[in-house]
Amino acid sequence: MKVNDRVTVKTDGGPRRPGTILAAEDFNEGTMYLVALEDYPLGIWFFNETDHDEGVFVEPQTESE
């Protein structure tokens, strides 16, 4: 995923929320994404862990979302 891609993010206890990637930084353990959400237009950081399914918070938005 890259800057300007439409994505959805997993948040505590609620449905996935749509947003747009503003920045992405790669680390050894995964990738940090700055995502603009409706409530956070300037962006909020989410970290996707490389080797842990439950640590993946940002996913590409599908056509049906």
Predicted model as a PDB file, atoms N, CA, C, CB and O in Angstrom, pLDDT in the B-factor column:
MODEL        1                                                                  
ATOM      1  N   MET A   1       0.841  -1.166   0.000  1.00 95.00           N  
ATOM      2  CA  MET A   1       0.000   0.000   0.000  1.00 95.00           C  
ATOM      3  C   MET A   1       0.891   1.236   0.000  1.00 95.00           C  
ATOM      4  CB  MET A   1      -0.960  -0.006   1.212  1.00 95.00           C  
ATOM      5  O   MET A   1       2.007   1.213   0.519  1.00 95.00           O  
ATOM      6  N   LYS A   2       0.384   2.310  -0.589  1.00 97.00           N  
ATOM      7  CA  LYS A   2       1.191   3.515  -0.734  1.00 97.00           C  
ATOM      8  C   LYS A   2       0.342   4.762  -0.479  1.00 97.00           C  
ATOM      9  CB  LYS A   2       1.823   3.574  -2.137  1.00 97.00           C  
ATOM     10  O   LYS A   2      -0.875   4.680  -0.315  1.00 97.00           O  
ATOM     11  N   VAL A   3       1.008   5.914  -0.449  1.00 98.00           N  
ATOM     12  CA  VAL A   3       0.329   7.188  -0.221  1.00 98.00           C  
ATOM     13  C   VAL A   3      -0.817   7.361  -1.219  1.00 98.00           C  
ATOM     14  CB  VAL A   3       1.328   8.366  -0.334  1.00 98.00           C  
ATOM     15  O   VAL A   3      -0.680   7.044  -2.401  1.00 98.00           O  
ATOM     16  N   ASN A   4      -1.943   7.868  -0.724  1.00 98.00           N  
ATOM     17  CA  ASN A   4      -3.182   8.138  -1.460  1.00 98.00           C  
ATOM     18  C   ASN A   4      -4.043   6.907  -1.695  1.00 98.00           C  
ATOM     19  CB  ASN A   4      -2.856   8.758  -2.775  1.00 98.00           C  
ATOM     20  O   ASN A   4      -5.137   7.035  -2.245  1.00 98.00           O  
ATOM     21  N   ASP A   5      -3.589   5.709  -1.298  1.00 98.00           N  
ATOM     22  CA  ASP A   5      -4.443   4.518  -1.414  1.00 98.00           C  
ATOM     23  C   ASP A   5      -5.597   4.633  -0.437  1.00 98.00           C  
ATOM     24  CB  ASP A   5      -3.633   3.216  -1.151  1.00 98.00           C  
ATOM     25  O   ASP A   5      -5.425   5.127   0.678  1.00 98.00           O  
ATOM     26  N   ARG A   6      -6.782   4.176  -0.851  1.00 98.00           N  
ATOM     27  CA  ARG A   6      -7.949   4.091   0.025  1.00 98.00           C  
ATOM     28  C   ARG A   6      -7.836   2.786   0.798  1.00 98.00           C  
ATOM     29  CB  ARG A   6      -9.301   4.165  -0.789  1.00 98.00           C  
ATOM     30  O   ARG A   6      -7.568   1.732   0.221  1.00 98.00           O  
ATOM     31  N   VAL A   7      -8.043   2.865   2.111  1.00 98.00           N  
ATOM     32  CA  VAL A   7      -7.889   1.718   2.990  1.00 98.00           C  
ATOM     33  C   VAL A   7      -9.022   1.699   4.011  1.00 98.00           C  
ATOM     34  CB  VAL A   7      -6.516   1.749   3.695  1.00 98.00           C  
ATOM     35  O   VAL A   7      -9.807   2.642   4.118  1.00 98.00           O  
ATOM     36  N   THR A   8      -9.085   0.588   4.763  1.00 97.00           N  
ATOM     37  CA  THR A   8      -9.918   0.553   5.949  1.00 97.00           C  
ATOM     38  C   THR A   8      -9.003   0.205   7.116  1.00 97.00           C  
ATOM     39  CB  THR A   8     -11.101  -0.478   5.804  1.00 97.00           C  
ATOM     40  O   THR A   8      -7.997  -0.486   6.955  1.00 97.00           O  
ATOM     41  N   VAL A   9      -9.377   0.702   8.305  1.00 96.00           N  
ATOM     42  CA  VAL A   9      -8.582   0.435   9.492  1.00 96.00           C  
ATOM     43  C   VAL A   9      -9.442  -0.216  10.559  1.00 96.00           C  
ATOM     44  CB  VAL A   9      -7.950   1.725  10.025  1.00 96.00           C  
ATOM     45  O   VAL A   9     -10.631   0.076  10.694  1.00 96.00           O  
ATOM     46  N   LYS A  10      -8.806  -1.113  11.319  1.00 92.00           N  
ATOM     47  CA  LYS A  10      -9.449  -1.797  12.435  1.00 92.00           C  
ATOM     48  C   LYS A  10      -9.237  -0.938  13.676  1.00 92.00           C  
ATOM     49  CB  LYS A  10      -8.876  -3.253  12.636  1.00 92.00           C  
ATOM     50  O   LYS A  10      -8.113  -0.547  13.991  1.00 92.00           O  
ATOM     51  N   THR A  11     -10.343  -0.648  14.383  1.00 84.00           N  
ATOM     52  CA  THR A  11     -10.250   0.074  15.643  1.00 84.00           C  
ATOM     53  C   THR A  11     -10.943  -0.748  16.717  1.00 84.00           C  
ATOM     54  CB  THR A  11     -10.878   1.494  15.532  1.00 84.00           C  
ATOM     55  O   THR A  11     -11.688  -1.677  16.403  1.00 84.00           O  
ATOM     56  N   ASP A  12     -10.706  -0.417  17.976  1.00 81.00           N  
ATOM     57  CA  ASP A  12     -11.254  -1.178  19.099  1.00 81.00           C  
ATOM     58  C   ASP A  12     -12.780  -1.247  19.085  1.00 81.00           C  
ATOM     59  CB  ASP A  12     -10.791  -0.570  20.399  1.00 81.00           C  
ATOM     60  O   ASP A  12     -13.464  -0.227  19.161  1.00 81.00           O  
ATOM     61  N   GLY A  13     -13.293  -2.463  18.987  1.00 78.00           N  
ATOM     62  CA  GLY A  13     -14.701  -2.732  19.191  1.00 78.00           C  
ATOM     63  C   GLY A  13     -15.677  -2.207  18.159  1.00 78.00           C  
ATOM     64  O   GLY A  13     -16.880  -2.414  18.320  1.00 78.00           O  
ATOM     65  N   GLY A  14     -15.238  -1.554  17.131  1.00 84.00           N  
ATOM     66  CA  GLY A  14     -16.166  -1.015  16.146  1.00 84.00           C  
ATOM     67  C   GLY A  14     -15.931  -1.588  14.770  1.00 84.00           C  
ATOM     68  O   GLY A  14     -15.040  -2.414  14.574  1.00 84.00           O  
ATOM     69  N   PRO A  15     -16.731  -1.148  13.816  1.00 91.00           N  
ATOM     70  CA  PRO A  15     -16.533  -1.608  12.433  1.00 91.00           C  
ATOM     71  C   PRO A  15     -15.267  -0.988  11.841  1.00 91.00           C  
ATOM     72  CB  PRO A  15     -17.765  -1.252  11.555  1.00 91.00           C  
ATOM     73  O   PRO A  15     -14.758   0.012  12.347  1.00 91.00           O  
ATOM     74  N   ARG A  16     -14.772  -1.590  10.774  1.00 93.00           N  
ATOM     75  CA  ARG A  16     -13.619  -1.025  10.071  1.00 93.00           C  
ATOM     76  C   ARG A  16     -13.997   0.355   9.547  1.00 93.00           C  
ATOM     77  CB  ARG A  16     -13.153  -1.957   8.903  1.00 93.00           C  
ATOM     78  O   ARG A  16     -15.133   0.582   9.131  1.00 93.00           O  
ATOM     79  N   ARG A  17     -13.034   1.271   9.573  1.00 95.00           N  
ATOM     80  CA  ARG A  17     -13.289   2.657   9.169  1.00 95.00           C  
ATOM     81  C   ARG A  17     -12.491   2.987   7.912  1.00 95.00           C  
ATOM     82  CB  ARG A  17     -12.928   3.640  10.313  1.00 95.00           C  
ATOM     83  O   ARG A  17     -11.310   2.650   7.824  1.00 95.00           O  
ATOM     84  N   PRO A  18     -13.129   3.649   6.928  1.00 97.00           N  
ATOM     85  CA  PRO A  18     -12.422   4.012   5.699  1.00 97.00           C  
ATOM     86  C   PRO A  18     -11.511   5.217   5.899  1.00 97.00           C  
ATOM     87  CB  PRO A  18     -13.418   4.301   4.589  1.00 97.00           C  
ATOM     88  O   PRO A  18     -11.773   6.090   6.727  1.00 97.00           O  
ATOM     89  N   GLY A  19     -10.432   5.239   5.119  1.00 97.00           N  
ATOM     90  CA  GLY A  19      -9.513   6.367   5.173  1.00 97.00           C  
ATOM     91  C   GLY A  19      -8.577   6.369   3.979  1.00 97.00           C  
ATOM     92  O   GLY A  19      -8.705   5.553   3.065  1.00 97.00           O  
ATOM     93  N   THR A  20      -7.637   7.295   4.002  1.00 98.00           N  
ATOM     94  CA  THR A  20      -6.650   7.452   2.934  1.00 98.00           C  
ATOM     95  C   THR A  20      -5.258   7.524   3.552  1.00 98.00           C  
ATOM     96  CB  THR A  20      -6.943   8.723   2.078  1.00 98.00           C  
ATOM     97  O   THR A  20      -5.051   8.233   4.537  1.00 98.00           O  
ATOM     98  N   ILE A  21      -4.309   6.796   2.979  1.00 98.00           N  
ATOM     99  CA  ILE A  21      -2.936   6.815   3.482  1.00 98.00           C  
ATOM    100  C   ILE A  21      -2.281   8.154   3.131  1.00 98.00           C  
ATOM    101  CB  ILE A  21      -2.113   5.628   2.893  1.00 98.00           C  
ATOM    102  O   ILE A  21      -2.265   8.568   1.971  1.00 98.00           O  
ATOM    103  N   LEU A  22      -1.738   8.824   4.162  1.00 98.00           N  
ATOM    104  CA  LEU A  22      -1.019  10.082   3.981  1.00 98.00           C  
ATOM    105  C   LEU A  22       0.490   9.874   3.950  1.00 98.00           C  
ATOM    106  CB  LEU A  22      -1.382  11.055   5.087  1.00 98.00           C  
ATOM    107  O   LEU A  22       1.213  10.623   3.293  1.00 98.00           O  
ATOM    108  N   ALA A  23       0.965   8.845   4.670  1.00 98.00           N  
ATOM    109  CA  ALA A  23       2.403   8.542   4.725  1.00 98.00           C  
ATOM    110  C   ALA A  23       2.581   7.094   5.143  1.00 98.00           C  
ATOM    111  CB  ALA A  23       3.150   9.498   5.711  1.00 98.00           C  
ATOM    112  O   ALA A  23       1.705   6.516   5.787  1.00 98.00           O  
ATOM    113  N   ALA A  24       3.711   6.510   4.780  1.00 98.00           N  
ATOM    114  CA  ALA A  24       4.034   5.135   5.172  1.00 98.00           C  
ATOM    115  C   ALA A  24       5.522   5.063   5.485  1.00 98.00           C  
ATOM    116  CB  ALA A  24       3.647   4.111   4.045  1.00 98.00           C  
ATOM    117  O   ALA A  24       6.354   5.590   4.746  1.00 98.00           O  
ATOM    118  N   GLU A  25       5.844   4.401   6.594  1.00 97.00           N  
ATOM    119  CA  GLU A  25       7.240   4.219   7.017  1.00 97.00           C  
ATOM    120  C   GLU A  25       7.474   2.747   7.301  1.00 97.00           C  
ATOM    121  CB  GLU A  25       7.574   5.084   8.276  1.00 97.00           C  
ATOM    122  O   GLU A  25       6.756   2.144   8.099  1.00 97.00           O  
ATOM    123  N   ASP A  26       8.480   2.162   6.650  1.00 96.00           N  
ATOM    124  CA  ASP A  26       8.817   0.754   6.857  1.00 96.00           C  
ATOM    125  C   ASP A  26       9.788   0.594   8.025  1.00 96.00           C  
ATOM    126  CB  ASP A  26       9.422   0.152   5.578  1.00 96.00           C  
ATOM    127  O   ASP A  26      10.712   1.389   8.195  1.00 96.00           O  
ATOM    128  N   PHE A  27       9.562  -0.445   8.825  1.00 94.00           N  
ATOM    129  CA  PHE A  27      10.416  -0.822   9.938  1.00 94.00           C  
ATOM    130  C   PHE A  27      10.686  -2.316   9.824  1.00 94.00           C  
ATOM    131  CB  PHE A  27       9.760  -0.460  11.317  1.00 94.00           C  
ATOM    132  O   PHE A  27      10.019  -2.997   9.045  1.00 94.00           O  
ATOM    133  N   ASN A  28      11.649  -2.846  10.582  1.00 93.00           N  
ATOM    134  CA  ASN A  28      11.942  -4.283  10.564  1.00 93.00           C  
ATOM    135  C   ASN A  28      10.728  -5.116  10.930  1.00 93.00           C  
ATOM    136  CB  ASN A  28      13.080  -4.599  11.514  1.00 93.00           C  
ATOM    137  O   ASN A  28      10.522  -6.192  10.368  1.00 93.00           O  
ATOM    138  N   GLU A  29       9.915  -4.629  11.874  1.00 94.00           N  
ATOM    139  CA  GLU A  29       8.786  -5.401  12.397  1.00 94.00           C  
ATOM    140  C   GLU A  29       7.502  -5.192  11.604  1.00 94.00           C  
ATOM    141  CB  GLU A  29       8.545  -5.039  13.839  1.00 94.00           C  
ATOM    142  O   GLU A  29       6.516  -5.890  11.841  1.00 94.00           O  
ATOM    143  N   GLY A  30       7.494  -4.244  10.664  1.00 95.00           N  
ATOM    144  CA  GLY A  30       6.277  -3.981   9.903  1.00 95.00           C  
ATOM    145  C   GLY A  30       6.292  -2.590   9.289  1.00 95.00           C  
ATOM    146  O   GLY A  30       7.352  -2.016   9.038  1.00 95.00           O  
ATOM    147  N   THR A  31       5.090  -2.057   9.050  1.00 97.00           N  
ATOM    148  CA  THR A  31       4.949  -0.751   8.415  1.00 97.00           C  
ATOM    149  C   THR A  31       4.002   0.117   9.230  1.00 97.00           C  
ATOM    150  CB  THR A  31       4.440  -0.897   6.963  1.00 97.00           C  
ATOM    151  O   THR A  31       2.954  -0.343   9.683  1.00 97.00           O  
ATOM    152  N   MET A  32       4.382   1.377   9.412  1.00 97.00           N  
ATOM    153  CA  MET A  32       3.550   2.362  10.088  1.00 97.00           C  
ATOM    154  C   MET A  32       2.873   3.203   9.004  1.00 97.00           C  
ATOM    155  CB  MET A  32       4.397   3.260  11.076  1.00 97.00           C  
ATOM    156  O   MET A  32       3.525   3.706   8.089  1.00 97.00           O  
ATOM    157  N   TYR A  33       1.543   3.344   9.129  1.00 98.00           N  
ATOM    158  CA  TYR A  33       0.771   4.120   8.164  1.00 98.00           C  
ATOM    159  C   TYR A  33       0.116   5.306   8.856  1.00 98.00           C  
ATOM    160  CB  TYR A  33      -0.291   3.240   7.479  1.00 98.00           C  
ATOM    161  O   TYR A  33      -0.496   5.144   9.911  1.00 98.00           O  
ATOM    162  N   LEU A  34       0.237   6.499   8.272  1.00 98.00           N  
ATOM    163  CA  LEU A  34      -0.499   7.669   8.716  1.00 98.00           C  
ATOM    164  C   LEU A  34      -1.751   7.724   7.851  1.00 98.00           C  
ATOM    165  CB  LEU A  34       0.364   8.999   8.605  1.00 98.00           C  
ATOM    166  O   LEU A  34      -1.669   7.915   6.638  1.00 98.00           O  
ATOM    167  N   VAL A  35      -2.921   7.555   8.488  1.00 98.00           N  
ATOM    168  CA  VAL A  35      -4.178   7.432   7.744  1.00 98.00           C  
ATOM    169  C   VAL A  35      -5.119   8.564   8.139  1.00 98.00           C  
ATOM    170  CB  VAL A  35      -4.845   6.054   8.003  1.00 98.00           C  
ATOM    171  O   VAL A  35      -5.361   8.791   9.325  1.00 98.00           O  
ATOM    172  N   ALA A  36      -5.649   9.269   7.148  1.00 98.00           N  
ATOM    173  CA  ALA A  36      -6.661  10.292   7.379  1.00 98.00           C  
ATOM    174  C   ALA A  36      -8.025   9.613   7.460  1.00 98.00           C  
ATOM    175  CB  ALA A  36      -6.639  11.376   6.254  1.00 98.00           C  
ATOM    176  O   ALA A  36      -8.461   8.944   6.522  1.00 98.00           O  
ATOM    177  N   LEU A  37      -8.687   9.799   8.597  1.00 96.00           N  
ATOM    178  CA  LEU A  37     -10.050   9.302   8.793  1.00 96.00           C  
ATOM    179  C   LEU A  37     -10.983  10.504   8.874  1.00 96.00           C  
ATOM    180  CB  LEU A  37     -10.159   8.411  10.084  1.00 96.00           C  
ATOM    181  O   LEU A  37     -10.518  11.635   9.018  1.00 96.00           O  
ATOM    182  N   GLU A  38     -12.280  10.279   8.785  1.00 93.00           N  
ATOM    183  CA  GLU A  38     -13.239  11.377   8.868  1.00 93.00           C  
ATOM    184  C   GLU A  38     -13.042  12.175  10.162  1.00 93.00           C  
ATOM    185  CB  GLU A  38     -14.680  10.835   8.789  1.00 93.00           C  
ATOM    186  O   GLU A  38     -13.048  13.406  10.140  1.00 93.00           O  
ATOM    187  N   ASP A  39     -12.867  11.472  11.289  1.00 92.00           N  
ATOM    188  CA  ASP A  39     -12.690  12.134  12.587  1.00 92.00           C  
ATOM    189  C   ASP A  39     -11.282  12.694  12.782  1.00 92.00           C  
ATOM    190  CB  ASP A  39     -13.002  11.161  13.705  1.00 92.00           C  
ATOM    191  O   ASP A  39     -11.072  13.546  13.645  1.00 92.00           O  
ATOM    192  N   TYR A  40     -10.324  12.229  11.996  1.00 95.00           N  
ATOM    193  CA  TYR A  40      -8.921  12.630  12.120  1.00 95.00           C  
ATOM    194  C   TYR A  40      -8.355  12.989  10.739  1.00 95.00           C  
ATOM    195  CB  TYR A  40      -8.082  11.494  12.776  1.00 95.00           C  
ATOM    196  O   TYR A  40      -7.518  12.259  10.209  1.00 95.00           O  
ATOM    197  N   PRO A  41      -8.808  14.112  10.151  1.00 96.00           N  
ATOM    198  CA  PRO A  41      -8.390  14.443   8.774  1.00 96.00           C  
ATOM    199  C   PRO A  41      -6.894  14.691   8.621  1.00 96.00           C  
ATOM    200  CB  PRO A  41      -9.130  15.660   8.302  1.00 96.00           C  
ATOM    201  O   PRO A  41      -6.360  14.543   7.522  1.00 96.00           O  
ATOM    202  N   LEU A  42      -6.199  15.069   9.712  1.00 97.00           N  
ATOM    203  CA  LEU A  42      -4.753  15.270   9.628  1.00 97.00           C  
ATOM    204  C   LEU A  42      -3.988  13.967   9.760  1.00 97.00           C  
ATOM    205  CB  LEU A  42      -4.296  16.237  10.698  1.00 97.00           C  
ATOM    206  O   LEU A  42      -2.778  13.926   9.537  1.00 97.00           O  
ATOM    207  N   GLY A  43      -4.693  12.897  10.122  1.00 97.00           N  
ATOM    208  CA  GLY A  43      -4.104  11.569  10.170  1.00 97.00           C  
ATOM    209  C   GLY A  43      -3.886  11.034  11.565  1.00 97.00           C  
ATOM    210  O   GLY A  43      -3.720  11.792  12.521  1.00 97.00           O  
ATOM    211  N   ILE A  44      -3.890   9.730  11.669  1.00 96.00           N  
ATOM    212  CA  ILE A  44      -3.588   9.000  12.889  1.00 96.00           C  
ATOM    213  C   ILE A  44      -2.740   7.797  12.478  1.00 96.00           C  
ATOM    214  CB  ILE A  44      -4.904   8.562  13.655  1.00 96.00           C  
ATOM    215  O   ILE A  44      -2.989   7.186  11.439  1.00 96.00           O  
ATOM    216  N   TRP A  45      -1.729   7.454  13.302  1.00 96.00           N  
ATOM    217  CA  TRP A  45      -0.796   6.383  12.948  1.00 96.00           C  
ATOM    218  C   TRP A  45      -1.350   5.016  13.326  1.00 96.00           C  
ATOM    219  CB  TRP A  45       0.552   6.605  13.633  1.00 96.00           C  
ATOM    220  O   TRP A  45      -1.917   4.838  14.404  1.00 96.00           O  
ATOM    221  N   PHE A  46      -1.178   4.043  12.415  1.00 95.00           N  
ATOM    222  CA  PHE A  46      -1.522   2.641  12.651  1.00 95.00           C  
ATOM    223  C   PHE A  46      -0.319   1.800  12.238  1.00 95.00           C  
ATOM    224  CB  PHE A  46      -2.821   2.216  11.857  1.00 95.00           C  
ATOM    225  O   PHE A  46       0.322   2.092  11.229  1.00 95.00           O  
ATOM    226  N   PHE A  47      -0.005   0.754  13.013  1.00 95.00           N  
ATOM    227  CA  PHE A  47       1.145  -0.100  12.737  1.00 95.00           C  
ATOM    228  C   PHE A  47       0.682  -1.482  12.308  1.00 95.00           C  
ATOM    229  CB  PHE A  47       2.058  -0.199  13.969  1.00 95.00           C  
ATOM    230  O   PHE A  47      -0.104  -2.122  13.007  1.00 95.00           O  
ATOM    231  N   ASN A  48       1.163  -1.942  11.168  1.00 95.00           N  
ATOM    232  CA  ASN A  48       0.916  -3.306  10.699  1.00 95.00           C  
ATOM    233  C   ASN A  48       2.144  -4.150  11.006  1.00 95.00           C  
ATOM    234  CB  ASN A  48       0.587  -3.334   9.169  1.00 95.00           C  
ATOM    235  O   ASN A  48       3.225  -3.895  10.477  1.00 95.00           O  
ATOM    236  N   GLU A  49       1.977  -5.159  11.865  1.00 94.00           N  
ATOM    237  CA  GLU A  49       3.078  -6.068  12.168  1.00 94.00           C  
ATOM    238  C   GLU A  49       3.263  -7.050  11.008  1.00 94.00           C  
ATOM    239  CB  GLU A  49       2.815  -6.830  13.499  1.00 94.00           C  
ATOM    240  O   GLU A  49       2.285  -7.536  10.439  1.00 94.00           O  
ATOM    241  N   THR A  50       4.508  -7.337  10.666  1.00 91.00           N  
ATOM    242  CA  THR A  50       4.818  -8.201   9.528  1.00 91.00           C  
ATOM    243  C   THR A  50       4.344  -9.637   9.726  1.00 91.00           C  
ATOM    244  CB  THR A  50       6.301  -8.193   9.273  1.00 91.00           C  
ATOM    245  O   THR A  50       3.751 -10.218   8.817  1.00 91.00           O  
ATOM    246  N   ASP A  51       4.595 -10.217  10.899  1.00 86.00           N  
ATOM    247  CA  ASP A  51       4.354 -11.652  11.095  1.00 86.00           C  
ATOM    248  C   ASP A  51       3.254 -11.963  12.106  1.00 86.00           C  
ATOM    249  CB  ASP A  51       5.621 -12.315  11.535  1.00 86.00           C  
ATOM    250  O   ASP A  51       3.334 -12.969  12.810  1.00 86.00           O  
ATOM    251  N   HIS A  52       2.238 -11.124  12.188  1.00 84.00           N  
ATOM    252  CA  HIS A  52       1.195 -11.355  13.181  1.00 84.00           C  
ATOM    253  C   HIS A  52      -0.142 -10.884  12.621  1.00 84.00           C  
ATOM    254  CB  HIS A  52       1.522 -10.627  14.515  1.00 84.00           C  
ATOM    255  O   HIS A  52      -0.364  -9.679  12.504  1.00 84.00           O  
ATOM    256  N   ASP A  53      -1.049 -11.820  12.268  1.00 80.00           N  
ATOM    257  CA  ASP A  53      -2.331 -11.469  11.657  1.00 80.00           C  
ATOM    258  C   ASP A  53      -3.146 -10.489  12.489  1.00 80.00           C  
ATOM    259  CB  ASP A  53      -3.137 -12.712  11.426  1.00 80.00           C  
ATOM    260  O   ASP A  53      -3.791  -9.599  11.935  1.00 80.00           O  
ATOM    261  N   GLU A  54      -3.128 -10.639  13.814  1.00 83.00           N  
ATOM    262  CA  GLU A  54      -3.906  -9.739  14.664  1.00 83.00           C  
ATOM    263  C   GLU A  54      -3.256  -8.364  14.774  1.00 83.00           C  
ATOM    264  CB  GLU A  54      -4.076 -10.343  16.051  1.00 83.00           C  
ATOM    265  O   GLU A  54      -3.857  -7.435  15.313  1.00 83.00           O  
ATOM    266  N   GLY A  55      -2.049  -8.231  14.274  1.00 89.00           N  
ATOM    267  CA  GLY A  55      -1.356  -6.956  14.294  1.00 89.00           C  
ATOM    268  C   GLY A  55      -1.487  -6.187  13.001  1.00 89.00           C  
ATOM    269  O   GLY A  55      -0.769  -5.209  12.792  1.00 89.00           O  
ATOM    270  N   VAL A  56      -2.397  -6.608  12.120  1.00 92.00           N  
ATOM    271  CA  VAL A  56      -2.630  -5.911  10.864  1.00 92.00           C  
ATOM    272  C   VAL A  56      -3.885  -5.050  11.031  1.00 92.00           C  
ATOM    273  CB  VAL A  56      -2.781  -6.922   9.668  1.00 92.00           C  
ATOM    274  O   VAL A  56      -4.995  -5.570  11.142  1.00 92.00           O  
ATOM    275  N   PHE A  57      -3.693  -3.731  11.048  1.00 94.00           N  
ATOM    276  CA  PHE A  57      -4.799  -2.810  11.275  1.00 94.00           C  
ATOM    277  C   PHE A  57      -5.242  -2.103  10.002  1.00 94.00           C  
ATOM    278  CB  PHE A  57      -4.411  -1.791  12.309  1.00 94.00           C  
ATOM    279  O   PHE A  57      -6.397  -1.692   9.895  1.00 94.00           O  
ATOM    280  N   VAL A  58      -4.334  -1.957   9.032  1.00 96.00           N  
ATOM    281  CA  VAL A  58      -4.638  -1.247   7.798  1.00 96.00           C  
ATOM    282  C   VAL A  58      -4.691  -2.244   6.651  1.00 96.00           C  
ATOM    283  CB  VAL A  58      -3.591  -0.139   7.518  1.00 96.00           C  
ATOM    284  O   VAL A  58      -3.750  -3.009   6.441  1.00 96.00           O  
ATOM    285  N   GLU A  59      -5.806  -2.233   5.903  1.00 95.00           N  
ATOM    286  CA  GLU A  59      -5.974  -3.127   4.755  1.00 95.00           C  
ATOM    287  C   GLU A  59      -6.506  -2.331   3.573  1.00 95.00           C  
ATOM    288  CB  GLU A  59      -6.930  -4.305   5.096  1.00 95.00           C  
ATOM    289  O   GLU A  59      -7.205  -1.337   3.768  1.00 95.00           O  
ATOM    290  N   PRO A  60      -6.188  -2.752   2.342  1.00 97.00           N  
ATOM    291  CA  PRO A  60      -6.734  -2.070   1.173  1.00 97.00           C  
ATOM    292  C   PRO A  60      -8.265  -2.092   1.201  1.00 97.00           C  
ATOM    293  CB  PRO A  60      -6.212  -2.722  -0.122  1.00 97.00           C  
ATOM    294  O   PRO A  60      -8.876  -3.080   1.610  1.00 97.00           O  
ATOM    295  N   GLN A  61      -8.862  -1.005   0.766  1.00 95.00           N  
ATOM    296  CA  GLN A  61     -10.323  -0.951   0.687  1.00 95.00           C  
ATOM    297  C   GLN A  61     -10.782  -1.741  -0.531  1.00 95.00           C  
ATOM    298  CB  GLN A  61     -10.831   0.523   0.613  1.00 95.00           C  
ATOM    299  O   GLN A  61     -10.222  -1.611  -1.619  1.00 95.00           O  
ATOM    300  N   THR A  62     -11.817  -2.569  -0.327  1.00 87.00           N  
ATOM    301  CA  THR A  62     -12.340  -3.349  -1.447  1.00 87.00           C  
ATOM    302  C   THR A  62     -13.406  -2.533  -2.175  1.00 87.00           C  
ATOM    303  CB  THR A  62     -12.925  -4.707  -0.956  1.00 87.00           C  
ATOM    304  O   THR A  62     -13.901  -1.533  -1.655  1.00 87.00           O  
ATOM    305  N   GLU A  63     -13.745  -2.968  -3.369  1.00 75.00           N  
ATOM    306  CA  GLU A  63     -14.739  -2.271  -4.201  1.00 75.00           C  
ATOM    307  C   GLU A  63     -16.078  -2.150  -3.490  1.00 75.00           C  
ATOM    308  CB  GLU A  63     -14.927  -3.001  -5.532  1.00 75.00           C  
ATOM    309  O   GLU A  63     -16.787  -1.163  -3.679  1.00 75.00           O  
ATOM    310  N   SER A  64     -16.439  -3.148  -2.666  1.00 69.00           N  
ATOM    311  CA  SER A  64     -17.752  -3.153  -2.024  1.00 69.00           C  
ATOM    312  C   SER A  64     -17.812  -2.278  -0.776  1.00 69.00           C  
ATOM    313  CB  SER A  64     -18.136  -4.561  -1.663  1.00 69.00           C  
ATOM    314  O   SER A  64     -18.896  -2.057  -0.237  1.00 69.00           O  
ATOM    315  N   GLU A  65     -16.667  -1.773  -0.304  1.00 62.00           N  
ATOM    316  CA  GLU A  65     -16.667  -0.962   0.920  1.00 62.00           C  
ATOM    317  C   GLU A  65     -16.848   0.500   0.596  1.00 62.00           C  
ATOM    318  CB  GLU A  65     -15.373  -1.163   1.706  1.00 62.00           C  
ATOM    319  O   GLU A  65     -16.873   1.334   1.500  1.00 62.00           O  
TER     320      GLU A  65                                                      
ENDMDL                                                                          
END                                                                             
